[in-house]
Amino acid sequence: MTKLSLRFVSVLALLGLLLALALPTGAQPIAWTQVNADGFGDADNYNADSMTVFGDHVYVGTANQTSGAEVRRSADGTTWNQVNANGFGDPDNWAVSAMGVFGTHVYAGTWNNTTGGQIWRSPDGTTWTQVVPDGFGDGNNTVIWTIASFGGHVYAGTYNDVTGGELWRSPDGTTWAQVNTDGFGDPNNAADSMAVFGGQLYVGTYNWITGTELWRSPDGTTWTRVDGGASPGNGGFGDDKNEEASCMAVLGGTLYVGTWNETTGGEVWRSPDGTTWTQVSADGFGDGDNWKVESMPVFGGHLYAGTYNWVTGTEVWRSADGTTWTQVSAGGFGDGNNEAIASMAVFGDYVYAGTYNEVTGAEVWRTSGVSPPPPVPVGGIIVPVNRLGLVAPWLGLAALVVLAVSLVRRRRST
């Protein structure tokens, strides 16, 4: 081999190695497909505020301050139908802020600043009945923020900026009783998120004064604070700027909590026992503009985290072990107006993500979670895989092999 050829192969090898370092495959290893029209055809549907799976459909609850919140559902994940009257007949129900399943019914909780949040349920996803008085009889319970099932009861948590968030439960979906003291003893606490872990029900709060708090109960009525802070005060996992436990998930026998932090960025914390907590993500995943970890499902052996980022657009991160995180979407799915992933759910072979977009309306995206994935777009857009990043390491390896072979031949010829 000539000196010129040897230099060429050397340059090729160096180029491949540099590409492998500069263009990591983890930057965008999975593809996402948009599966709805923006805003479901109405830009006033600016937020996919909640999501759940019931029977053979995936459901999305919207925020719409013009005509009232809508509930949309799909059997195939691409064709969506509205299955409620706007605002359930009340335009002041401007958001479906929570959804959940209990027994043979799907439940929807609303945001209503006028008369108080409402809870509606349906046995078939199309016929809806209100099952609590507005605000549970207190108009200051303006938001039904979370719905969960535990121990033979359905639970609902509220936002109440006067006396503090309340937690209510029902054994049948129609007879309800409050099961906590208002705000868990602090009027600045709202009941924001819930999860079942280790045979106990966990409730995460929104507290803009002293930071989020975590409470748990083995029976749904007796509550103990477990985030490690004093009661009241000293919340936020030691940082009062962690104002909200906005989502929870369980992966591999460990409980995870995502926070809202406008100062340094949202964080992910985890605990093996529900009482000992460790931060397992960089603040804002390395970007302080990722203010909030807003949704966190588990799919395909990975924990997914959707963020709120009003600067460059929402991001999706995922981890197989809960500590090593990889960004798996472009910012805003290629549109910076998609500021947040307000809701996520697993349905069939896909994980779905619903966005907050005040410009063109809420969008729903999905991915198969395979790297690289094989989905075919159905009236949507695919965010492309970083193919150069995938090829670069192999290019470098091939060049090194050629270089090694040429050197051996050169030595033998001398």
C-alpha positions as CSV (number, residue, x, y, z in Angstrom):
1,M,0.0,0.0,0.0
2,T,1.4,3.4,-0.9
3,K,2.0,6.2,1.6
4,L,-0.9,8.2,0.0
5,S,-3.3,5.3,0.5
6,L,-2.1,4.8,4.0
7,R,-2.7,8.4,4.9
8,F,-6.1,8.2,3.3
9,V,-7.1,5.2,5.4
10,S,-5.7,6.9,8.5
11,V,-7.8,10.0,7.9
12,L,-10.9,7.8,7.3
13,A,-10.3,6.1,10.6
14,L,-9.9,9.3,12.4
15,L,-13.0,10.8,10.8
16,G,-15.1,7.7,11.8
17,L,-13.9,8.0,15.4
18,L,-14.7,11.7,15.6
19,L,-18.1,11.1,14.2
20,A,-18.8,8.4,16.7
21,L,-17.9,10.8,19.5
22,A,-19.6,13.9,18.1
23,L,-22.8,12.2,16.9
24,P,-23.9,9.7,19.6
25,T,-26.6,7.3,18.8
26,G,-28.4,8.2,22.0
27,A,-29.3,11.7,20.8
28,Q,-32.5,10.5,19.0
29,P,-32.7,6.7,18.8
30,I,-36.4,6.3,18.3
31,A,-39.0,7.7,15.9
32,W,-42.2,9.4,16.8
33,T,-45.3,9.6,14.7
34,Q,-48.0,12.3,15.1
35,V,-51.4,10.4,15.2
36,N,-53.9,13.2,15.5
37,A,-54.8,16.4,13.7
38,D,-53.5,19.4,15.7
39,G,-56.0,20.2,18.4
40,F,-58.2,17.3,17.0
41,G,-59.2,19.8,14.4
42,D,-59.8,22.7,16.8
43,A,-56.8,24.9,17.9
44,D,-58.8,25.8,21.0
45,N,-58.0,22.3,22.3
46,Y,-54.6,23.5,23.3
47,N,-53.7,20.8,25.8
48,A,-53.9,17.0,25.9
49,D,-54.3,17.4,29.7
50,S,-54.9,13.8,30.7
51,M,-54.8,10.3,29.2
52,T,-55.9,6.8,30.1
53,V,-56.7,3.4,28.7
54,F,-60.1,1.8,29.2
55,G,-61.2,-1.4,27.4
56,D,-60.0,-1.4,23.9
57,H,-59.6,2.4,23.5
58,V,-57.1,5.0,24.5
59,Y,-58.7,8.2,25.9
60,V,-57.4,11.8,25.9
61,G,-58.9,14.7,27.9
62,T,-58.3,18.2,26.5
63,A,-58.2,21.7,27.8
64,N,-60.5,24.1,25.9
65,Q,-61.3,27.5,27.4
66,T,-63.6,28.5,24.6
67,S,-66.3,25.8,24.4
68,G,-65.3,23.4,27.2
69,A,-63.1,20.4,27.6
70,E,-63.4,17.4,25.3
71,V,-62.8,13.7,25.7
72,R,-61.5,12.0,22.6
73,R,-60.9,8.3,22.2
74,S,-59.4,5.9,19.6
75,A,-59.4,2.1,19.1
76,D,-56.4,2.1,16.7
77,G,-54.5,5.1,18.0
78,T,-55.0,7.1,14.9
79,T,-58.7,7.7,14.4
80,W,-60.2,9.9,17.1
81,N,-63.8,10.6,18.1
82,Q,-65.3,12.9,20.6
83,V,-67.3,11.0,23.2
84,N,-68.6,13.7,25.5
85,A,-70.5,17.0,25.2
86,N,-68.2,20.0,25.3
87,G,-67.4,20.6,29.0
88,F,-69.9,17.8,29.8
89,G,-72.5,20.4,29.1
90,D,-70.8,23.2,31.2
91,P,-68.3,25.4,29.4
92,D,-66.8,26.3,32.8
93,N,-65.4,22.7,32.8
94,W,-62.6,24.0,30.7
95,A,-60.2,21.0,31.2
96,V,-60.3,17.3,31.8
97,S,-57.5,17.5,34.3
98,A,-57.4,13.8,35.4
99,M,-58.6,10.5,34.1
100,G,-58.6,7.0,35.6
101,V,-60.2,3.6,35.6
102,F,-62.0,1.9,38.5
103,G,-64.0,-1.3,38.2
104,T,-66.2,-1.2,35.1
105,H,-66.1,2.6,34.6
106,V,-63.7,5.2,33.2
107,Y,-63.5,8.4,35.3
108,A,-62.9,12.0,34.2
109,G,-62.1,14.9,36.6
110,T,-62.5,18.5,35.5
111,W,-61.0,21.9,36.2
112,N,-63.8,24.4,37.0
113,N,-63.0,27.7,38.6
114,T,-66.6,28.8,38.9
115,T,-68.5,26.0,40.8
116,G,-65.7,23.6,41.6
117,G,-64.2,20.6,39.9
118,Q,-66.5,17.7,38.9
119,I,-66.1,13.9,38.4
120,W,-67.9,12.2,35.6
121,R,-67.8,8.5,34.8
122,S,-68.9,6.2,32.0
123,P,-69.5,2.4,31.7
124,D,-68.9,2.5,27.9
125,G,-66.8,5.6,27.3
126,T,-69.6,7.4,25.6
127,T,-72.4,7.8,28.2
128,W,-71.4,10.0,31.1
129,T,-72.8,10.7,34.6
130,Q,-71.7,13.2,37.2
131,V,-70.9,11.3,40.4
132,V,-69.9,14.0,42.9
133,P,-71.4,17.5,43.6
134,D,-69.3,20.3,42.2
135,G,-66.1,20.7,44.2
136,F,-67.3,17.9,46.6
137,G,-69.6,20.6,47.9
138,D,-66.8,23.2,48.2
139,G,-66.3,25.5,45.2
140,N,-62.7,26.1,46.3
141,N,-61.9,22.6,45.2
142,T,-61.5,24.0,41.7
143,V,-59.5,21.1,40.2
144,I,-59.7,17.3,40.3
145,W,-56.0,16.9,39.8
146,T,-55.5,13.1,40.1
147,I,-57.5,9.9,40.1
148,A,-56.3,6.4,41.2
149,S,-57.5,3.0,42.3
150,F,-56.3,1.4,45.5
151,G,-57.6,-1.2,47.9
152,G,-61.1,-1.5,46.5
153,H,-61.7,2.3,46.3
154,V,-61.3,5.0,43.7
155,Y,-59.4,8.1,45.0
156,A,-59.5,11.7,43.8
157,G,-57.2,14.5,44.8
158,T,-58.1,18.2,44.6
159,Y,-56.5,21.6,44.4
160,N,-57.9,24.1,47.0
161,D,-56.0,27.3,47.5
162,V,-58.0,28.3,50.6
163,T,-57.8,25.3,53.0
164,G,-55.5,23.0,51.1
165,G,-56.0,20.0,48.8
166,E,-58.4,17.3,49.7
167,L,-58.3,13.5,49.1
168,W,-61.6,11.7,48.6
169,R,-62.5,8.1,48.0
170,S,-65.4,5.9,47.1
171,P,-66.0,2.1,47.2
172,D,-68.6,2.3,44.4
173,G,-67.8,5.5,42.5
174,T,-70.9,7.3,43.8
175,T,-70.6,7.5,47.6
176,W,-67.6,9.6,48.6
177,A,-65.8,10.5,51.8
178,Q,-62.8,12.7,52.5
179,V,-59.9,10.7,53.9
180,N,-57.3,13.3,54.7
181,T,-57.1,16.5,56.7
182,D,-57.2,19.5,54.4
183,G,-53.7,20.0,52.8
184,F,-52.4,17.2,55.0
185,G,-52.2,19.9,57.6
186,D,-50.8,22.6,55.4
187,P,-53.1,24.8,53.4
188,N,-50.4,25.3,50.7
189,N,-50.5,21.6,49.8
190,A,-52.6,20.4,46.8
191,A,-53.1,16.7,46.1
192,D,-51.3,16.5,42.8
193,S,-50.3,12.9,41.9
194,M,-50.8,9.4,43.1
195,A,-49.2,5.9,42.8
196,V,-49.5,2.5,44.4
197,F,-46.2,1.0,45.6
198,G,-45.4,-1.7,48.0
199,G,-49.0,-2.2,49.1
200,Q,-49.4,1.5,50.0
201,L,-51.0,4.5,48.3
202,Y,-48.6,7.5,47.8
203,V,-49.8,11.1,47.2
204,G,-47.4,13.8,46.0
205,T,-48.3,17.4,46.6
206,Y,-47.9,20.8,44.9
207,N,-46.6,23.3,47.5
208,W,-45.2,26.5,46.2
209,I,-44.1,27.8,49.6
210,T,-42.0,25.0,51.2
211,G,-41.7,22.5,48.4
212,T,-43.5,19.3,47.5
213,E,-44.3,16.7,50.1
214,L,-45.0,12.9,49.8
215,W,-47.5,11.1,51.9
216,R,-48.4,7.4,52.0
217,S,-51.0,5.2,53.6
218,P,-51.5,1.4,54.0
219,D,-55.3,1.8,54.3
220,G,-56.1,5.0,52.5
221,T,-57.1,6.9,55.7
222,T,-53.9,7.0,57.9
223,W,-51.2,9.1,56.4
224,T,-47.5,9.4,57.1
225,R,-45.1,11.9,55.4
226,V,-42.2,10.0,53.7
227,D,-40.2,12.5,51.7
228,G,-37.7,13.1,54.5
229,G,-38.7,16.6,55.4
230,A,-40.1,18.0,58.6
231,S,-43.9,18.5,58.7
232,P,-44.7,21.2,57.8
233,G,-41.8,22.9,55.9
234,N,-38.5,21.6,54.5
235,G,-40.1,19.9,51.5
236,G,-39.0,19.5,47.9
237,F,-36.4,16.8,48.8
238,G,-34.4,19.4,50.5
239,D,-35.0,22.1,47.9
240,D,-38.1,24.2,48.3
241,K,-37.9,25.1,44.5
242,N,-39.1,21.5,43.9
243,E,-42.6,22.8,44.2
244,E,-44.5,19.8,42.7
245,A,-44.4,16.0,42.6
246,S,-46.0,16.2,39.2
247,C,-45.9,12.4,38.3
248,M,-45.0,9.0,39.8
249,A,-44.1,5.6,38.4
250,V,-42.8,2.2,39.4
251,L,-40.0,0.4,37.6
252,G,-38.2,-2.7,38.8
253,G,-39.5,-2.6,42.4
254,T,-38.5,1.1,42.8
255,L,-40.8,4.2,43.1
256,Y,-39.9,7.2,41.0
257,V,-41.1,10.8,41.3
258,G,-40.7,13.7,38.8
259,T,-40.7,17.3,40.1
260,W,-41.3,20.8,38.9
261,N,-38.4,23.2,39.5
262,E,-38.2,26.5,37.6
263,T,-34.8,27.4,39.1
264,T,-32.5,24.6,38.2
265,G,-34.9,22.3,36.2
266,G,-37.2,19.4,37.0
267,E,-35.7,16.4,38.7
268,V,-36.3,12.6,39.0
269,W,-36.0,11.0,42.4
270,R,-36.4,7.4,43.4
271,S,-36.7,5.2,46.4
272,P,-36.5,1.4,47.0
273,D,-38.6,1.6,50.1
274,G,-40.7,4.7,49.8
275,T,-38.8,6.6,52.5
276,T,-35.2,6.8,51.4
277,W,-34.8,9.0,48.3
278,T,-32.0,9.6,45.8
279,Q,-31.9,12.0,42.8
280,V,-31.3,10.0,39.7
281,S,-31.3,12.6,37.0
282,A,-29.4,15.8,36.3
283,D,-31.4,18.9,37.0
284,G,-33.5,19.5,33.9
285,F,-31.6,16.6,32.3
286,G,-28.8,19.0,31.9
287,D,-31.0,21.9,30.7
288,G,-32.5,24.3,33.2
289,D,-35.3,25.2,30.8
290,N,-36.7,21.7,31.3
291,W,-38.7,23.1,34.2
292,K,-40.9,20.1,34.8
293,V,-41.0,16.3,34.6
294,E,-44.7,16.2,33.8
295,S,-45.5,12.6,32.8
296,M,-43.7,9.3,33.4
297,P,-45.0,6.0,32.1
298,V,-43.2,2.6,31.9
299,F,-43.0,0.8,28.6
300,G,-40.8,-1.9,27.1
301,G,-38.6,-2.1,30.1
302,H,-37.9,1.6,30.1
303,L,-39.0,4.5,32.2
304,Y,-40.1,7.5,30.0
305,A,-40.1,11.1,31.2
306,G,-41.8,13.9,29.4
307,T,-40.8,17.5,30.2
308,Y,-42.1,21.0,30.1
309,N,-39.7,23.3,28.1
310,W,-41.1,26.6,26.8
311,V,-37.8,27.6,25.2
312,T,-36.9,24.8,22.8
313,G,-39.9,22.6,23.2
314,T,-40.8,19.5,25.3
315,E,-38.4,16.6,25.4
316,V,-38.8,12.9,26.1
317,W,-36.1,11.1,28.0
318,R,-35.9,7.4,28.9
319,S,-33.9,5.0,31.1
320,A,-33.7,1.2,31.4
321,D,-32.1,1.4,34.9
322,G,-33.5,4.6,36.3
323,T,-30.1,6.3,36.5
324,T,-28.8,6.5,32.9
325,W,-31.0,8.8,30.8
326,T,-31.1,9.3,27.0
327,Q,-33.1,11.9,25.1
328,V,-35.3,10.1,22.6
329,S,-37.2,12.9,20.9
330,A,-36.4,16.1,19.2
331,G,-37.3,19.3,21.1
332,G,-41.1,19.8,20.7
333,F,-41.1,16.9,18.2
334,G,-39.7,19.4,15.8
335,D,-42.1,22.2,16.8
336,G,-41.0,24.5,19.7
337,N,-44.7,25.4,20.3
338,N,-45.2,21.9,21.8
339,E,-44.0,23.2,25.2
340,A,-45.0,20.2,27.3
341,I,-46.0,16.6,27.3
342,A,-49.0,16.9,29.7
343,S,-50.0,13.3,29.5
344,M,-48.6,9.9,28.5
345,A,-50.1,6.4,28.3
346,V,-49.2,2.9,27.1
347,F,-51.7,1.4,24.7
348,G,-51.1,-1.7,22.6
349,D,-47.6,-1.7,21.2
350,Y,-47.0,2.0,21.6
351,V,-46.4,4.7,24.2
352,Y,-48.5,7.8,23.5
353,A,-47.6,11.4,24.4
354,G,-50.0,14.3,24.5
355,T,-48.7,17.9,24.1
356,Y,-49.5,21.4,25.2
357,N,-49.5,23.7,22.2
358,E,-51.3,27.1,22.4
359,V,-50.6,27.9,18.7
360,T,-51.9,25.1,16.6
361,G,-53.5,22.9,19.3
362,A,-52.6,19.8,21.2
363,E,-50.8,17.0,19.4
364,V,-50.7,13.3,20.2
365,W,-47.5,11.4,19.2
366,R,-46.6,7.7,19.6
367,T,-43.6,5.4,19.3
368,S,-43.1,1.7,19.4
369,G,-40.2,2.1,21.7
370,V,-37.9,-0.1,19.5
371,S,-34.6,1.3,18.4
372,P,-34.8,2.0,15.5
373,P,-38.5,1.5,15.2
374,P,-40.5,0.2,12.2
375,P,-43.8,2.2,12.5
376,V,-45.5,3.4,9.4
377,P,-46.9,6.9,9.6
378,V,-50.7,7.2,9.4
379,G,-51.5,10.7,8.4
380,G,-48.6,11.9,10.5
381,I,-45.0,12.9,10.6
382,I,-42.0,10.8,11.6
383,V,-39.2,12.5,13.4
384,P,-36.1,10.9,11.7
385,V,-33.6,8.7,13.4
386,N,-30.0,10.1,13.6
387,R,-28.7,7.7,10.9
388,L,-25.3,9.3,10.7
389,G,-24.8,8.8,14.4
390,L,-25.7,5.1,13.9
391,V,-23.3,4.6,11.0
392,A,-20.3,6.6,12.4
393,P,-19.0,4.0,14.9
394,W,-19.1,1.3,12.2
395,L,-17.3,3.5,9.8
396,G,-14.5,4.1,12.3
397,L,-14.2,0.4,13.1
398,A,-14.1,-0.6,9.4
399,A,-11.4,2.0,8.8
400,L,-9.3,0.8,11.7
401,V,-9.5,-2.8,10.4
402,V,-8.4,-1.7,6.9
403,L,-5.6,0.3,8.5
404,A,-4.4,-2.7,10.5
405,V,-4.5,-5.0,7.6
406,S,-2.5,-2.6,5.5
407,L,0.1,-2.2,8.2
408,V,0.6,-5.9,8.4
409,R,1.0,-6.3,4.7
410,R,3.5,-3.4,4.6
411,R,5.6,-5.1,7.3
412,R,5.6,-8.4,5.4
413,S,6.7,-6.7,2.2
414,T,9.7,-5.0,3.9
